[in-house]
């Protein structure tokens, strides 16, 4: 039985394990474990100490690691990304893969997927800790945001970019990153801030001020043109003003009425 399986059994039984300063395996439980479990833990003490040391010297379910490697019996390795306790990752992996799962390797300190070469080193236990990350580039983020017509805070709050992206992509072309984000579904379907929506609203121009002219104030020419036009509409079946459909005579009378109306407004 592997050390990872024993840790899972101990966790399910309510047993917490920790490596002391002197390298001894320390056990703590609210109730006494079964004799079989204690015998297995004692028989595999060295393997458990080594495994727990790799996991951060504790199988506390609250301690999380971002990257785990799931090693299957066919030689393939699945990278499980996202903050989660190793014991929980191990438990979920065994439920999914059963006996095909050979081991679950926690990779501390990394918050990105590994290359093939790094995976081989991680499985061999020779993978060095990642170098300290340089401070995030605020200038690079501001440039990407400017190209997208957004604010830097919007890119981070919407998780279009994360803190580790600012370091890993700081030396890349900001225009290319902006283009990639612009075509991503997450950016296209993002909630739009009210102020950005307002930018796309076409401002309506105020209508020009108009004066209402009545028959009492109109010129005789306007009243004459109006009467000819209306009288024709009343008797002509081919003319329908609501649809702007007129016969040749009605069209001429309508045009004359419009021309006289324009002159009347100027006067």
VOGU-3710 file (C-alpha; in Angstrom, 3 decimals, decimal comma):
1> xxxxxxxxxx> 0,000/0,000/0,000  1,394/3,385/-0,994  2,015/6,223/1,431  -0,611/8,316/-0,359  -3,212/5,583/0,198  -2,299/5,333/3,884  -2,640/9,105/4,264  -6,068/8,928/2,667  -7,125/6,095/5,003  -5,850/8,006/8,017
11> xxxxxxxxxx> -7,669/11,162/6,982  -10,928/9,253/6,447  -10,508/7,757/9,924  -10,027/11,191/11,490  -6,286/10,758/12,116  -4,038/13,767/11,599  -0,364/13,113/10,919  2,553/15,475/11,297  6,324/15,222/11,112  7,992/16,515/14,280
21> xxxxxxxxxx> 11,189/18,551/14,423  13,143/15,412/15,264  11,756/13,652/12,179  9,361/11,418/14,084  5,844/10,690/12,868  3,245/12,250/15,165  -0,378/11,074/15,203  -3,427/12,822/16,614  -7,032/11,636/16,612  -10,238/12,319/18,519
31> xxxxxxxxxx> -10,890/8,577/18,799  -8,574/5,599/18,774  -7,870/4,298/15,244  -8,384/0,689/14,340  -5,610/-1,771/15,113  -5,145/-2,563/11,417  -4,656/1,106/10,544  -2,160/1,620/13,367  -0,227/-1,467/12,265  -0,038/-0,234/8,676
41> xxxxxxxxxx> 1,023/3,256/9,767  3,763/1,791/11,976  5,019/-0,563/9,259  5,260/2,263/6,730  6,528/4,977/9,036  9,568/5,901/6,925  7,526/6,213/3,727  4,907/8,296/5,527  7,499/10,681/6,943  9,016/11,150/3,485
51> xxxxxxxxxx> 5,617/11,663/1,870  4,401/14,088/4,538  7,603/16,071/4,233  6,917/16,463/0,512  3,381/17,633/1,295  4,579/20,325/3,670  4,962/18,127/6,779  1,220/17,824/7,370  -1,884/16,269/5,907  -4,043/19,063/7,267
61> xxxxxxxxxx> -7,031/19,198/4,851  -6,966/22,987/5,043  -3,470/23,216/3,517  -3,797/23,663/-0,223  -1,396/23,340/-3,150  -2,019/24,690/-6,647  -0,458/21,918/-8,758  -0,756/18,118/-8,441  0,463/15,430/-10,821  -1,765/12,365/-11,213
71> xxxxxxxxxx> 0,369/9,427/-12,336  -1,533/6,609/-14,091  -0,449/3,036/-14,700  -0,122/3,576/-18,461  2,666/6,094/-17,894  0,565/9,172/-18,558  0,583/12,135/-16,181  -2,370/14,464/-15,650  -1,698/17,933/-14,266  -4,401/18,895/-11,777
81> xxxxxxxxxx> -4,390/22,704/-11,410  -6,178/24,766/-8,787  -5,878/25,300/-5,060  -6,921/22,140/-3,184  -5,656/19,940/-0,367  -3,554/17,025/-1,582  -5,500/14,480/0,428  -8,698/15,621/-1,259  -7,103/15,531/-4,707  -5,867/12,019/-3,968
91> xxxxxxxxxx> -9,300/10,902/-2,826  -11,077/12,338/-5,873  -8,471/10,876/-8,232  -8,823/7,378/-6,775  -12,591/7,560/-7,079  -12,207/8,538/-10,739  -9,326/6,329/-11,863  -9,450/3,501/-9,305  -6,543/1,071/-9,532  -5,190/2,867/-12,608
101> xxxxxxxxxx> -3,934/5,672/-10,356  -0,363/5,015/-9,274  0,428/8,154/-7,321  -0,508/11,779/-6,654  2,486/14,106/-6,516  2,058/17,571/-5,025  4,251/20,241/-6,614  4,721/23,047/-4,121  5,512/26,588/-5,183  4,301/26,321/-8,776
111> xxxxxxxxxx> 1,179/28,095/-10,016  1,433/27,075/-13,658  1,476/23,794/-15,601  4,868/22,122/-15,974  6,742/21,312/-19,151  7,507/17,676/-20,029  11,039/18,099/-18,717  9,789/19,611/-15,459  7,270/16,785/-15,008  10,073/14,223/-15,280
121> xxxxxxxxxx> 12,083/16,103/-12,667  9,062/16,429/-10,357  8,449/12,674/-10,473  12,130/12,020/-9,816  12,127/14,481/-6,914  14,758/16,719/-8,533  12,554/19,646/-9,565  13,993/22,830/-8,109  11,767/25,382/-6,429  10,649/28,155/-8,773
131> xxxxxxxxxx> 12,700/31,325/-8,769  11,239/34,287/-6,951  8,905/36,150/-9,234  9,786/39,717/-10,148  7,285/42,428/-9,225  4,298/42,613/-11,590  4,601/45,034/-14,491  1,991/47,754/-14,054  3,140/49,535/-17,211  2,597/46,432/-19,346
141> xxxxxxxxxx> -0,880/45,897/-17,864  -1,790/49,529/-18,460  -0,762/49,204/-22,109  -2,893/46,081/-22,646  -5,852/47,795/-20,973  -5,393/50,898/-23,152  -5,395/48,790/-26,319  -8,655/47,166/-25,191  -10,233/50,469/-24,219  -10,567/49,270/-20,628
151> xxxxxxxxxx> -9,077/49,925/-17,214  -6,358/47,719/-15,663  -8,626/46,965/-12,701  -11,283/45,616/-15,077  -8,848/43,097/-16,556  -7,863/41,805/-13,116  -11,336/41,866/-11,554  -12,794/39,992/-14,531  -9,926/37,451/-14,359  -9,017/38,159/-17,992
161> xxxxxxxxxx> -5,478/38,448/-16,628  -4,130/37,249/-13,293  -1,164/38,264/-11,207  1,083/35,493/-12,512  0,222/36,586/-16,072  1,716/40,003/-15,358  5,029/38,313/-14,646  5,003/35,560/-17,255  3,744/37,792/-20,089  5,502/41,021/-19,136
171> xxxxxxxxxx> 8,070/40,570/-21,889  5,542/39,646/-24,572  3,887/41,882/-27,146  1,067/43,772/-25,435  -0,739/44,236/-28,750  -0,793/40,481/-29,388  -2,070/39,787/-25,859  -4,768/42,428/-26,295  -5,792/40,861/-29,624  -6,033/37,416/-28,003
181> xxxxxxxxxx> -8,184/38,765/-25,165  -10,354/40,731/-27,578  -11,351/37,530/-29,418  -11,876/35,430/-26,292  -15,451/34,477/-25,271  -14,777/35,698/-21,729  -14,024/39,193/-23,011  -16,813/39,263/-25,596  -19,442/38,149/-23,052  -18,106/40,182/-20,128
191> xxxxxxxxxx> -20,506/42,366/-18,111  -20,205/45,864/-19,505  -19,729/48,771/-17,085  -22,398/51,440/-17,304  -19,905/54,097/-18,374  -18,701/51,911/-21,258  -22,228/51,239/-22,436  -22,845/54,960/-22,447  -20,008/55,404/-24,925  -21,912/53,375/-27,505
201> xxxxxxxxxx> -25,152/55,305/-27,156  -25,539/57,695/-30,066  -26,386/61,083/-28,735  -29,555/62,307/-30,329  -29,370/65,787/-31,742  -32,055/68,078/-30,437  -34,715/68,795/-33,004  -34,659/72,165/-34,579  -37,113/74,598/-33,131  -40,241/74,856/-35,176
211> xxxxxxxxxx> -43,084/77,324/-35,196  -46,665/76,244/-35,615  -48,532/78,186/-38,262  -52,325/78,089/-38,225  -54,764/79,038/-40,950  -55,440/82,284/-39,110  -51,805/83,383/-39,364  -50,978/81,793/-42,747  -50,743/83,652/-46,034  -53,539/83,466/-48,640
221> xxxxxxxxxx> -51,212/81,493/-50,942  -50,704/78,825/-48,270  -54,439/78,518/-47,601  -55,091/78,189/-51,322  -52,442/75,478/-51,765  -53,754/73,630/-48,716  -57,351/73,700/-49,959  -56,449/72,448/-53,442  -54,388/69,609/-51,952  -56,970/68,486/-49,354
231> xxxxxxxxxx> -59,910/68,732/-51,732  -58,078/66,514/-54,206  -57,326/63,914/-51,511  -60,999/63,782/-50,580  -62,118/62,737/-54,077  -59,109/60,866/-55,540  -59,111/57,122/-54,820  -55,522/56,722/-56,071  -54,097/59,067/-53,426  -53,429/57,848/-49,868
241> xxxxxxxxxx> -51,547/60,413/-47,783  -50,746/58,087/-44,866  -48,799/55,790/-47,214  -47,391/58,745/-49,181  -48,990/57,408/-52,333  -50,259/59,950/-54,836  -51,475/60,140/-58,398  -49,571/62,554/-60,718  -51,945/65,439/-59,964  -51,929/64,705/-56,241
251> xxxxxxxxxx> -48,135/64,549/-56,259  -47,923/67,993/-57,892  -50,430/69,456/-55,424  -48,499/67,942/-52,508  -45,210/69,381/-53,761  -46,810/72,785/-54,264  -48,261/72,643/-50,756  -44,829/71,808/-49,314  -43,138/74,625/-51,243  -45,702/77,209/-50,150
261> xxxxxxx> -45,519/75,930/-46,558  -41,751/76,393/-46,542  -42,109/79,945/-47,834  -44,790/80,664/-45,262  -42,477/79,490/-42,429  -39,657/81,753/-43,663  -41,940/84,719/-43,818
//
